[in-house]
């Protein structure tokens, strides 16, 4: 944490610490799965497409401060994601060349780092920091902590701190005190190892200053099981609907949320006369009007719906309510 302070001062000097919400791309998902199942998802919260040729992913291994960078390519569309996956696709590969799961390959927009000795950026594991940077080294987002107390023997970061865990090590009772959220040898408590981590919807910008004194992974990320890839390819973010407000009047219960298969149900206290499905620009995508009024409805669309929409509900009393709904 205290080493290489001059290095950090130089590295962050070009970065505004007051980055505006929803004004630049950031890391929205992190996949550290079994074998070579490694992926980073980026999210573009802006209203403009962004050329990724001006950016790079950088790995800082085992608590170190030496960057290992790879330049990106491609375009990330507005309010959209871009999935970067370790380039291991040989179906006959074994050991270190074992292929990435087909389900993860199918999510990729870009494959990188096929040869470890040439570039090892995408070979990250639980005790490495990953950053999104400009080509000149300006920090756009930091996942984990560069430097700090992490070592190659440690397994990663978790959500516990100042906690002593007693466990059996080869049949020998052993104790370890977690400090700075570094779980040390307690791999089963590491969030950054053997998990998929999803950025919380209320995160609207990247971390541009190295976490001090510690990386608190649970503050900005939700954890789901290893080798879970279903959430890649879209991101639920408050930036999606910053210019469109939800009405709390006569608020309905909409479920499931996220919705799957373009079908959702609504329960209300007051009968509904019409339901409208709006995209993020406020355009009506589809609507259903009801002659027979009831308090429970199932909305089915023939469209393939992905991402965030607004559900506009017109009630019998002429009141109108709007709520967010994510389709996966």
C-alpha positions as CSV (number, residue, x, y, z in Angstrom):
1,X,0.0,0.0,0.0
2,X,2.8,2.4,0.9
3,X,5.3,1.3,-1.7
4,X,5.9,3.1,-5.0
5,X,4.1,6.2,-4.0
6,X,5.9,8.3,-6.6
7,X,4.8,5.8,-9.2
8,X,1.2,6.2,-8.3
9,X,1.4,10.0,-8.2
10,X,2.7,10.0,-11.7
11,X,0.3,7.4,-13.0
12,X,-2.8,9.3,-11.7
13,X,-1.7,12.9,-12.4
14,X,-3.3,13.0,-15.8
15,X,-6.7,11.8,-14.5
16,X,-9.4,13.9,-13.1
17,X,-10.5,12.6,-9.8
18,X,-13.9,14.3,-10.3
19,X,-14.9,12.2,-13.4
20,X,-18.5,13.0,-14.4
21,X,-21.1,10.3,-13.9
22,X,-22.0,8.4,-17.1
23,X,-19.4,10.2,-19.2
24,X,-17.0,7.4,-20.0
25,X,-16.8,3.7,-20.4
26,X,-16.0,1.5,-17.3
27,X,-15.7,-2.1,-16.3
28,X,-19.1,-3.6,-15.8
29,X,-18.3,-7.3,-15.3
30,X,-15.4,-9.5,-14.3
31,X,-15.2,-13.2,-15.0
32,X,-12.6,-15.3,-13.2
33,X,-13.7,-18.9,-13.8
34,X,-12.2,-22.3,-14.1
35,X,-9.3,-22.9,-16.4
36,X,-9.0,-20.2,-19.1
37,X,-12.5,-18.8,-18.5
38,X,-11.4,-15.2,-18.2
39,X,-13.3,-12.2,-19.4
40,X,-13.8,-8.4,-18.8
41,X,-17.0,-6.6,-19.9
42,X,-16.9,-2.9,-20.6
43,X,-20.0,-0.7,-20.5
44,X,-20.6,2.5,-22.4
45,X,-23.0,4.7,-20.4
46,X,-22.9,7.6,-23.0
47,X,-25.1,8.4,-25.9
48,X,-22.3,8.1,-28.4
49,X,-20.4,5.2,-29.9
50,X,-16.8,5.0,-28.6
51,X,-13.8,3.7,-30.6
52,X,-11.9,1.4,-28.3
53,X,-8.6,1.8,-30.3
54,X,-7.7,4.6,-27.8
55,X,-7.9,2.3,-24.8
56,X,-5.9,-0.6,-23.2
57,X,-6.5,-3.2,-20.6
58,X,-3.7,-3.5,-18.1
59,X,-2.8,-6.3,-15.6
60,X,-0.9,-5.7,-12.4
61,X,0.1,-9.1,-11.1
62,X,0.3,-10.4,-7.5
63,X,0.2,-7.0,-5.8
64,X,2.9,-5.6,-8.2
65,X,3.1,-2.3,-9.9
66,X,4.6,-3.4,-13.3
67,X,2.0,-3.0,-16.0
68,X,1.2,-5.7,-18.6
69,X,-1.0,-4.0,-21.2
70,X,-2.9,-5.0,-24.4
71,X,-4.4,-2.5,-26.8
72,X,-8.1,-2.8,-27.5
73,X,-10.0,-2.6,-30.8
74,X,-13.5,-2.3,-32.0
75,X,-16.4,0.0,-31.2
76,X,-18.7,0.0,-28.1
77,X,-22.1,1.3,-29.0
78,X,-24.0,3.7,-26.7
79,X,-25.7,2.2,-23.7
80,X,-24.1,-1.1,-24.6
81,X,-21.5,-3.6,-23.5
82,X,-18.3,-5.0,-25.1
83,X,-17.0,-8.4,-23.9
84,X,-13.3,-9.2,-24.0
85,X,-12.3,-12.9,-23.6
86,X,-9.0,-14.7,-23.3
87,X,-8.1,-16.1,-26.7
88,X,-8.1,-19.9,-26.1
89,X,-10.3,-21.5,-28.8
90,X,-8.5,-24.7,-29.8
91,X,-11.0,-27.4,-29.1
92,X,-8.1,-29.9,-28.8
93,X,-6.2,-27.7,-26.4
94,X,-5.2,-29.2,-23.0
95,X,-3.6,-27.8,-19.8
96,X,-2.7,-24.2,-20.3
97,X,-4.1,-24.3,-23.8
98,X,-7.5,-25.6,-22.7
99,X,-10.3,-23.8,-24.6
100,X,-12.6,-21.3,-23.1
101,X,-16.1,-22.6,-22.5
102,X,-18.2,-22.4,-25.6
103,X,-20.9,-20.4,-23.7
104,X,-18.3,-17.8,-22.9
105,X,-16.8,-17.8,-26.4
106,X,-20.3,-17.0,-27.7
107,X,-20.4,-13.8,-25.6
108,X,-17.1,-12.4,-26.9
109,X,-16.7,-9.2,-28.9
110,X,-13.0,-9.5,-28.8
111,X,-10.4,-12.2,-28.1
112,X,-7.0,-11.2,-26.7
113,X,-3.7,-12.5,-25.4
114,X,-3.5,-15.9,-27.1
115,X,0.2,-16.5,-26.2
116,X,1.2,-16.0,-22.5
117,X,4.8,-15.3,-23.2
118,X,3.9,-12.6,-25.7
119,X,1.2,-10.9,-23.6
120,X,-0.3,-12.1,-20.3
121,X,-2.9,-9.4,-19.7
122,X,-5.9,-11.7,-19.9
123,X,-4.4,-14.4,-17.7
124,X,-5.5,-12.7,-14.5
125,X,-6.6,-14.4,-11.4
126,X,-7.9,-13.5,-8.0
127,X,-4.8,-11.6,-6.7
128,X,-4.3,-9.4,-9.7
129,X,-5.5,-5.8,-10.4
130,X,-7.0,-5.0,-13.7
131,X,-7.3,-1.5,-15.1
132,X,-8.9,0.2,-18.1
133,X,-6.5,3.0,-19.3
134,X,-6.0,5.3,-22.2
135,X,-3.0,4.5,-24.4
136,X,-1.1,7.3,-22.6
137,X,-1.7,5.6,-19.2
138,X,-4.6,7.7,-18.0
139,X,-6.7,5.6,-15.6
140,X,-10.3,5.2,-16.6
141,X,-11.2,2.4,-14.2
142,X,-9.5,0.2,-11.6
143,X,-10.6,-3.3,-10.5
144,X,-9.0,-4.3,-7.2
145,X,-5.9,-2.5,-5.9
146,X,-2.5,-1.9,-7.6
147,X,0.3,-2.6,-5.1
148,X,-0.8,-2.9,-1.6
149,X,-0.4,-6.0,0.6
150,X,-1.3,-8.6,-1.9
151,X,1.3,-11.3,-2.8
152,X,1.6,-14.2,-5.2
153,X,0.7,-16.6,-2.3
154,X,-2.6,-14.8,-1.6
155,X,-5.8,-15.8,-3.2
156,X,-7.6,-12.5,-3.6
157,X,-10.0,-10.0,-2.0
158,X,-13.3,-10.7,-0.2
159,X,-15.9,-8.9,1.8
160,X,-14.6,-9.6,5.4
161,X,-12.1,-7.5,7.3
162,X,-10.4,-7.6,10.7
163,X,-11.8,-11.1,11.1
164,X,-9.9,-14.2,12.3
165,X,-10.8,-17.4,10.6
166,X,-9.7,-20.8,12.2
167,X,-9.5,-23.7,9.7
168,X,-7.8,-27.0,9.2
169,X,-4.7,-27.0,7.1
170,X,-3.7,-30.6,6.4
171,X,-5.4,-31.6,9.7
172,X,-3.6,-28.9,11.7
173,X,-5.8,-26.2,13.3
174,X,-4.7,-22.9,11.7
175,X,-5.7,-19.3,12.2
176,X,-5.6,-16.4,9.7
177,X,-6.6,-12.8,10.4
178,X,-8.0,-11.0,7.3
179,X,-6.7,-7.4,6.9
180,X,-7.3,-5.0,4.1
181,X,-9.9,-7.5,2.8
182,X,-7.0,-9.7,1.6
183,X,-8.2,-13.3,2.3
184,X,-4.6,-14.7,2.1
185,X,-4.8,-18.5,1.9
186,X,-8.6,-18.6,2.5
187,X,-9.5,-19.1,-1.2
188,X,-13.1,-20.0,-0.4
189,X,-13.7,-16.5,0.9
190,X,-12.2,-14.7,-2.1
191,X,-14.7,-12.9,-4.3
192,X,-12.1,-12.1,-7.0
193,X,-11.2,-15.8,-7.5
194,X,-13.6,-18.4,-9.0
195,X,-16.5,-15.9,-9.3
196,X,-18.3,-13.7,-11.8
197,X,-18.6,-10.1,-10.4
198,X,-21.2,-7.7,-11.7
199,X,-21.0,-3.9,-11.2
200,X,-23.9,-2.6,-9.1
201,X,-26.5,-0.6,-11.1
202,X,-25.8,2.5,-9.0
203,X,-22.2,2.7,-10.2
204,X,-22.1,5.3,-12.9
205,X,-18.3,5.8,-13.5
206,X,-15.0,4.1,-13.1
207,X,-12.6,4.2,-10.1
208,X,-9.7,6.5,-11.1
209,X,-7.8,6.7,-7.8
210,X,-6.1,3.6,-6.4
211,X,-8.2,2.2,-3.5
212,X,-6.7,3.3,-0.1
213,X,-6.4,1.7,2.3
214,X,-8.1,-1.4,0.7
215,X,-10.2,-2.7,-2.2
216,X,-13.7,-3.4,-0.8
217,X,-15.0,-5.5,-3.6
218,X,-18.6,-5.8,-2.2
219,X,-19.1,-2.0,-2.3
220,X,-19.4,-1.8,-6.1
221,X,-19.8,-5.5,-7.2
222,X,-22.2,-8.3,-6.7
223,X,-20.9,-11.8,-6.8
224,X,-22.4,-14.8,-8.6
225,X,-21.0,-18.4,-9.0
226,X,-18.0,-19.4,-11.0
227,X,-18.5,-20.0,-14.7
228,X,-21.8,-18.0,-14.9
229,X,-21.8,-16.1,-18.2
230,X,-25.6,-15.4,-18.7
231,X,-25.3,-11.8,-17.6
232,X,-22.5,-10.9,-20.1
233,X,-23.7,-8.8,-23.1
234,X,-25.9,-6.3,-21.2
235,X,-25.6,-4.2,-18.1
236,X,-28.2,-2.9,-15.7
237,X,-27.1,0.7,-14.9
238,X,-28.7,3.8,-13.6
239,X,-27.1,5.6,-16.5
240,X,-29.6,3.9,-18.8
241,X,-32.5,5.9,-17.4
242,X,-31.0,9.1,-16.0
243,X,-33.2,11.3,-18.2
244,X,-36.4,9.3,-17.6
245,X,-38.0,9.3,-14.2
246,X,-39.9,6.6,-12.6
247,X,-43.3,7.6,-11.1
248,X,-44.0,6.2,-7.7
249,X,-47.8,6.8,-7.9
250,X,-49.8,3.7,-7.9
251,X,-46.6,1.7,-8.2
252,X,-47.2,-1.8,-9.5
253,X,-45.3,-5.0,-8.8
254,X,-43.6,-6.1,-12.0
255,X,-42.0,-9.6,-12.1
256,X,-39.7,-11.2,-12.8
257,X,-37.1,-8.4,-13.0
258,X,-34.9,-9.1,-14.9
259,X,-37.4,-10.6,-17.3
260,X,-36.6,-13.5,-19.6
261,X,-38.2,-14.3,-23.0
262,X,-40.0,-11.0,-23.4
263,X,-42.7,-12.0,-20.9
264,X,-43.5,-10.3,-17.6
265,X,-46.4,-10.0,-15.2
266,X,-47.9,-7.1,-13.4
267,X,-49.9,-7.0,-10.1
268,X,-51.6,-3.7,-9.2
269,X,-54.0,-2.3,-6.6
270,X,-56.0,-0.5,-9.3
271,X,-57.2,-1.8,-12.6
272,X,-55.1,-1.1,-15.7
273,X,-56.4,0.3,-19.0
274,X,-53.2,0.3,-21.0
275,X,-49.5,-0.8,-20.8
276,X,-46.8,0.8,-22.9
277,X,-43.3,-0.5,-23.4
278,X,-40.8,2.4,-24.0
279,X,-37.1,2.3,-25.0
280,X,-34.5,4.6,-23.4
281,X,-35.3,7.4,-25.8
282,X,-38.9,7.5,-24.7
283,X,-40.2,5.9,-28.0
284,X,-43.1,3.5,-27.6
285,X,-42.0,0.1,-28.7
286,X,-45.2,-1.8,-28.1
287,X,-48.5,-1.2,-26.2
288,X,-51.4,-3.3,-25.1
289,X,-54.9,-1.8,-24.3
290,X,-57.4,-3.6,-22.2
291,X,-61.2,-3.7,-22.6
292,X,-61.6,-6.0,-19.7
293,X,-59.9,-4.4,-16.8
294,X,-58.2,-6.4,-14.1
295,X,-55.5,-6.1,-11.5
296,X,-53.2,-8.9,-12.8
297,X,-51.7,-9.0,-16.3
298,X,-49.2,-11.0,-18.3
299,X,-47.5,-9.0,-21.0
300,X,-46.1,-11.0,-23.9
301,X,-44.1,-9.5,-26.8
302,X,-43.1,-11.1,-30.1
303,X,-40.0,-8.9,-30.1
304,X,-36.6,-10.1,-28.8
305,X,-36.1,-7.6,-25.9
306,X,-32.7,-7.0,-24.4
307,X,-31.5,-4.3,-21.9
308,X,-33.4,-1.7,-20.0
309,X,-37.0,-0.5,-20.8
310,X,-39.6,1.6,-19.1
311,X,-43.1,0.2,-18.5
312,X,-45.7,2.9,-18.6
313,X,-49.0,1.9,-16.9
314,X,-52.3,3.7,-17.4
315,X,-54.8,3.2,-14.6
316,X,-58.6,3.3,-14.5
317,X,-58.5,6.6,-12.6
318,X,-56.4,8.2,-15.4
319,X,-53.3,8.1,-13.3
320,X,-50.0,7.0,-15.0
321,X,-47.0,5.3,-13.5
322,X,-43.7,4.3,-15.0
323,X,-41.2,1.7,-13.8
324,X,-37.9,0.2,-15.1
325,X,-37.6,-3.3,-16.3
326,X,-34.5,-5.2,-17.5
327,X,-34.7,-7.9,-20.1
328,X,-31.9,-10.5,-20.3
